[in-house]
């Protein structure tokens, strides 16, 4: 059995690769609803920040952070061409009519700054339990989308088609983007 620290270091790349794959799905306008097999429409958009990291081989790292609502991602795609991976991404997720905004860290899968759709807080103190349950339901809904996307990524990553098809598509996307 692997020591926890050994396993952590061995599979550390998966989170960053997953976030890079998400960016690929978004930029190539792939149908997230179909990938998830969801009954209600689900879309993802890149929010207002994206961080990438490139290991330069001599124990040094290059970190690129792109921030701003109207920021272009050209510098990010250039970093991808040089071998960088996404380490942190801000996303806008729409599930049906509901909008969620959050960031995901590749290293830990932490969701930070999660903003769920607003709930009605005008009720009395007796209705607080219902509001808490509703908010919890919204949290579980968006984390379920991310968890299922990660599962789909892992299924694809370990499949026979990964190197011959999906990885080649990602490479073409990286080199075609300008």
HUGI-V364768 format. One line per field, one symbol per residue. ss: DSSP state (A for helix, B for strand, O for the rest). Layout:
ss->???
//
This chain:
ss->OOOAAAAAAAOOAAAAAAAAAAAAAAAOOOOAAAAAOOOOOBBBBBBBBBBBBBBOOOOOBBBBBBBOOOOOOAAAAAAAAOOOBBBBBBBBBBBOOBBBBBBBBOOOOOBBBBBOOOOOOOOOAAAAAAAAAAAAAAAAAAAAAAAAAAAAAAAAAOOOAAAAAAAAAAAAAAAAOO
//
